[in-house]
Amino acid sequence: MNKLKRRIMFGKGFLAFRSTAIFTFLAVFLAFANSSASAQTDQKCPLVIKQSSGNLKAFYVTNADPTELVITPLAGNWRNVEIIDRINATVYVSPFGGTQPVIISGIKPDLGAPGSFTIIATDEDFRTITINVVLDCSTPSQGCTRTQGYWKNHPNAWAVDNLSLGSRNYTKAELLQIFRTPVRGNGLISLSHQLIAAKLNRAAGTSVPTDVDVAIAAADMLIGNRTIPPIGNGTLSTSSTSGLATILDRYNNGVSPDGPPHCSDIITWEIEPIQPVKTDEKQ
């Protein structure tokens, strides 16, 4: 076993390393990263996982901080973490040892060009995962959107305590009542659900494309002096509201043309750790 050389993938070929060589490689890489970090003034962008492969159940991967990716083996120790195929991006790996997680972050030197890299992580049992990551610099300036379902269930996240819908102003308590009211064929309610969410996204600092801004103003005009159920008994046909509701719904879901992404698309991927099974063993 001591004479066994382990092979790890690097780029298109294979290089044979002893265990000590792996850590020598990492030490050199980290020294280079730290030296360049001191002079680094480029923008740090959110990491977006685009594709992954390998033995996913062997690793716990999180992206709780949009600018950092954390990879943790569910058991055993790290054998190697490689950064390959860097495209216009500077990548940093935190020091690690034993079962400690590896934190990877990236910086995009040229905001006008694509930035991406590939991570290959291997644990001591040779279970390997490959993750393709891109750096998205549009998100810090644009923010991200959330749907009506999020805002309905997270009132503490609201940046405002009241909103105007049409010509009437509604308190947070009234807006939550509107959110919880089923549509049941009333286009005024369905439009209001999307309009409230769009205005809450805007109030949170998320950018609004021109066509969505126009749709918000048009929705307010269409609602006019109608009072939305259950606060009042206003109604609109679904045929008269469906076009505007669709534009706002697409914006709230992060799929509006030229609009910001949905917040869940920034924190794109998480693998739940496998829970160990308790067994009774007699020695």
Buried (B, 14 or more C-beta within 10 A) or exposed (E): EEEEEBEBBBEEEEEEBEEEBBBEBBEEBBEEBEEEEEEBEBBBBBBBBEEBEBEBEBBBBBBEEBBBBBBBBBEEEBBBBBBBEEEBBBBBBBEBEEBEBBBBBBBBBEBEEEBBBBBBBBBBEEBBBBBBBBBBBBBBEBBBBBBBEBBBEEBEEBEEEEBEBBEBEBEEEBBBBBBEBEBEEBBBBBBBBBBBBBBBBBEBEBBBBEBBBEBBEEBBEBBEEBBBBEBEEBEBEBEEBBEBBEBBBBBBBBEBEEBBBBBBBBBBBEBEBEEEEEEEEEE
